[in-house]
Amino acid sequence: MTAYQNQINQAVLPFMVYALTFSLFLGTAVFTVVIALTILMWLLSGEYATKYSTIKDNPVVIAALLLFLAITLGLFWSHVPWSEKLPMYMKYHKLLYIPMIASIIQTPVQRRHAVNAFLIVSLIILFMSYGKFLGLIPFHDEGMGYIVTRNRIAHNIFMAFAAFLMIHRTIQKRGSYQWVWGVLSLLAIFNVMMMVNGRTGQVILVAFIALTIWQYLGFKSIKYLVVVGILGLLAFKTVPMFEQSRLAAVSTELKDRNSSSGLRMGFYQNSIQIIKKHPLFGVGTGGFPAAYQAQVASDPGLKVTRNPHNQYLLMWAEIGLVGLILFLYFLGSAWRLSMRLPFDDRCMIQGLVLLFSMGSLFNSLLLDAGEGRFYCTLVAILVGGLNIKKA
C-alpha cells in the first residue's frame, strides 16, 4: 500500500463518513456530493482484500447484499419497460453503501465520531426549528410544521433518533452534562411531538421511550411501561394540545378515504390484492406502479400511487415472498447482532432497527431517498469494525 493510500484509509475515508452522517439532515443534494466523493476515495484507497476480510463475516453486510441481489434478479421478471423499472431499481443502490462504510469504520472511536457528527447536525437543525417557532428565523408555513431542511416525515424520523441518543446520554452522564442532555432531550421531544406534524416520527419516538425503559430495566420495566402507556392515553384524551395533533386525528381520518390515513389504507388493501395474484415471485422490481394502476382501474375515484407507503408490502408485491423474507432478515440480522455487543452499541443498533421496522409500516423507507440513506449509513457505521466472531 502506497503512502497516499494509507493516508486515505487512515484519515480521509473516516472523515468522509463523518461528513456523510452530518449531511444526512441537510438534504439529498449535499449527501449526493459527499457520497460521490466517498466512493471515489474508497476506490482510490486500494487494500480491497483487507476491506473484504473485515466485512465478509458481517451478517448485516451479507443480508444487505442478498436483498440487493434479489431486487436485481427481480428486474428480469418485471414486465414493464426498462425505462420504468430501472429508476425504481436504482433507488435501492443505497444498500451497497453498507459494505463500503462498514469497511471504513473500524474502531469504537470512529463510530463515536460518526454518531457525534449526526448529533451535532441534529442540534443545529433543532435550534433552527426553534428559531422559526420563536419568530427569530423567517418561516413560511407549508402545513408541515417548523421544518428546516427535510419534509415532516424525514425531519421527525431523524429527530426522533437524535432524541433517543440524547435520552441515553442523559441517563449515562453525571453532573452538569446530565442536565444539558436532559434539556436537549426535552427540546427534541417537544419538537417532534408538537412542532412538526410527521406522525411516523411521533409514533417512533413513543416506541423509543418504551425501548429505553426496557433496555435499562428489562422485565422490571413492565410496570413502568404500563403506567407510561396509561398516562400517554390520558394525555391524548384530555390535553387540548394533544387532542389537536395529527397523531390524535388518525382515527377520524380513517373514515375519509381521501385523507392521508384513508389513502394509506386504500394503498394497503389494493397492494394486498396484488400480492394475492403474485404471492411467490411478485410483479418484479419496478413493476408495482403499473400493477397498482391496473388494480384500481375499475374505480376512477381511487388515487394511483407508485409505492404502497409500506416497505413490507412493496417487497412482497415486487419480489414475492422471498423478497419479504430477505427484507425481514436484513432487519433481523442487525438486531440479532446487537444482542452480542456491549450495552451502548446494542442500544443504538436496536433503536435504529426499531425505527426502520416501525417506519416501514407507514412508508416505503428503503425506497425513499433520505430515509433509506439514513438507515443504510448509520447501520453500516454501527456494525463497522466489529469482531463478529468474538462478539
Secondary structure in CASP SS format (residue, H / E / C, confidence):
PFRMAT SS
TARGET T0000
AUTHOR 0000-0000-0000
METHOD secondary structure of the structure
MODEL  1
M C 1.00
T C 1.00
A H 1.00
Y H 1.00
Q H 1.00
N H 1.00
Q H 1.00
I H 1.00
N H 1.00
Q H 1.00
A H 1.00
V H 1.00
L H 1.00
P H 1.00
F H 1.00
M H 1.00
V H 1.00
Y H 1.00
A H 1.00
L H 1.00
T H 1.00
F H 1.00
S H 1.00
L C 1.00
F C 1.00
L C 1.00
G C 1.00
T H 1.00
A H 1.00
V H 1.00
F H 1.00
T H 1.00
V H 1.00
V H 1.00
I H 1.00
A H 1.00
L H 1.00
T H 1.00
I H 1.00
L H 1.00
M H 1.00
W H 1.00
L H 1.00
L H 1.00
S C 1.00
G C 1.00
E C 1.00
Y H 1.00
A H 1.00
T H 1.00
K H 1.00
Y H 1.00
S H 1.00
T H 1.00
I H 1.00
K C 1.00
D C 1.00
N C 1.00
P H 1.00
V H 1.00
V H 1.00
I H 1.00
A H 1.00
A H 1.00
L H 1.00
L H 1.00
L H 1.00
F H 1.00
L H 1.00
A H 1.00
I H 1.00
T H 1.00
L H 1.00
G H 1.00
L H 1.00
F H 1.00
W H 1.00
S C 1.00
H C 1.00
V C 1.00
P C 1.00
W H 1.00
S H 1.00
E H 1.00
K H 1.00
L H 1.00
P H 1.00
M H 1.00
Y H 1.00
M H 1.00
K C 1.00
Y C 1.00
H H 1.00
K H 1.00
L H 1.00
L H 1.00
Y H 1.00
I H 1.00
P H 1.00
M H 1.00
I H 1.00
A H 1.00
S H 1.00
I H 1.00
I C 1.00
Q C 1.00
T C 1.00
P H 1.00
V H 1.00
Q H 1.00
R H 1.00
R H 1.00
H H 1.00
A H 1.00
V H 1.00
N H 1.00
A H 1.00
F H 1.00
L H 1.00
I H 1.00
V H 1.00
S H 1.00
L H 1.00
I H 1.00
I H 1.00
L H 1.00
F H 1.00
M H 1.00
S H 1.00
Y H 1.00
G H 1.00
K H 1.00
F H 1.00
L C 1.00
G C 1.00
L C 1.00
I C 1.00
P C 1.00
F C 1.00
H C 1.00
D C 1.00
E C 1.00
G C 1.00
M C 1.00
G E 1.00
Y C 1.00
I C 1.00
V C 1.00
T C 1.00
R C 1.00
N C 1.00
R H 1.00
I H 1.00
A H 1.00
H H 1.00
N H 1.00
I H 1.00
F H 1.00
M H 1.00
A H 1.00
F H 1.00
A H 1.00
A H 1.00
F H 1.00
L H 1.00
M H 1.00
I H 1.00
H H 1.00
R H 1.00
T H 1.00
I H 1.00
Q H 1.00
K C 1.00
R C 1.00
G C 1.00
S H 1.00
Y H 1.00
Q H 1.00
W H 1.00
V H 1.00
W H 1.00
G H 1.00
V H 1.00
L H 1.00
S H 1.00
L H 1.00
L H 1.00
A H 1.00
I H 1.00
F H 1.00
N H 1.00
V H 1.00
M H 1.00
M H 1.00
M H 1.00
V E 1.00
N C 1.00
G C 1.00
R H 1.00
T H 1.00
G H 1.00
Q H 1.00
V H 1.00
I H 1.00
L H 1.00
V H 1.00
A H 1.00
F H 1.00
I H 1.00
A H 1.00
L H 1.00
T H 1.00
I H 1.00
W H 1.00
Q H 1.00
Y H 1.00
L H 1.00
G H 1.00
F H 1.00
K H 1.00
S H 1.00
I H 1.00
K H 1.00
Y H 1.00
L H 1.00
V H 1.00
V H 1.00
V H 1.00
G H 1.00
I H 1.00
L H 1.00
G H 1.00
L H 1.00
L H 1.00
A H 1.00
F H 1.00
K H 1.00
T H 1.00
V C 1.00
P H 1.00
M H 1.00
F H 1.00
E H 1.00
Q C 1.00
S C 1.00
R C 1.00
L C 1.00
A C 1.00
A C 1.00
V H 1.00
S H 1.00
T H 1.00
E H 1.00
L C 1.00
K C 1.00
D C 1.00
R C 1.00
N C 1.00
S C 1.00
S H 1.00
S H 1.00
G H 1.00
L H 1.00
R H 1.00
M H 1.00
G H 1.00
F H 1.00
Y H 1.00
Q H 1.00
N H 1.00
S H 1.00
I H 1.00
Q H 1.00
I H 1.00
I H 1.00
K H 1.00
K H 1.00
H C 1.00
P C 1.00
L C 1.00
F C 1.00
G C 1.00
V C 1.00
G C 1.00
T C 1.00
G C 1.00
G C 1.00
F H 1.00
P H 1.00
A H 1.00
A H 1.00
Y H 1.00
Q H 1.00
A H 1.00
Q H 1.00
V C 1.00
A C 1.00
S C 1.00
D C 1.00
P C 1.00
G C 1.00
L C 1.00
K C 1.00
V C 1.00
T C 1.00
R C 1.00
N C 1.00
P C 1.00
H C 1.00
N C 1.00
Q H 1.00
Y H 1.00
L H 1.00
L H 1.00
M H 1.00
W H 1.00
A H 1.00
E H 1.00
I H 1.00
G H 1.00
L H 1.00
V H 1.00
G H 1.00
L H 1.00
I H 1.00
L H 1.00
F H 1.00
L H 1.00
Y H 1.00
F H 1.00
L H 1.00
G H 1.00
S H 1.00
A H 1.00
W H 1.00
R H 1.00
L H 1.00
S H 1.00
M C 1.00
R C 1.00
L C 1.00
P C 1.00
F H 1.00
D H 1.00
D H 1.00
R H 1.00
C H 1.00
M H 1.00
I H 1.00
Q H 1.00
G H 1.00
L H 1.00
V H 1.00
L H 1.00
L H 1.00
F H 1.00
S H 1.00
M H 1.00
G H 1.00
S H 1.00
L H 1.00
F H 1.00
N C 1.00
S C 1.00
L C 1.00
L C 1.00
L C 1.00
D C 1.00
A H 1.00
G H 1.00
E H 1.00
G H 1.00
R H 1.00
F H 1.00
Y H 1.00
C H 1.00
T H 1.00
L H 1.00
V H 1.00
A H 1.00
I H 1.00
L H 1.00
V H 1.00
G C 1.00
G C 1.00
L C 1.00
N C 1.00
I C 1.00
K C 1.00
K C 1.00
A C 1.00
END
